[in-house]
Amino acid sequence: MSSNQSLKNKYKKSSVLTPEEILKNTLLKKAKGFVVEEVVEEFSVDDNGKMILNKKKVTTKEVAPDSNAIKYLLELETLNSNKFAHMTDEQLNQEKIKLLNLIKGEEQSEN
């Protein structure tokens, strides 16, 4: 599966979205770019005082992909990925020792 397809599946729409999912969907849309239609309507008042449509202009605009949104999505993916998954047992033990020492240091400073 391509990375673009996996992003689509990861951030696909569902009936109930959390605020975080809404943000991710919005970022994905902005990162991919999108097309939007802009409608401008011009009305006038006839002799009876009713509003009538004189002109209707529909413009299609293409919003280019946003590189900042792409960058932020990639950062989110990196943060959400499990950084320990690719570590060897030795690296995991070193990380464990480092964290335990950090906790011990905080406990000693509290006393």
Order of alpha helices (4+ residues) and beta strands (2+ residues): alpha-alpha-beta-beta-alpha-alpha
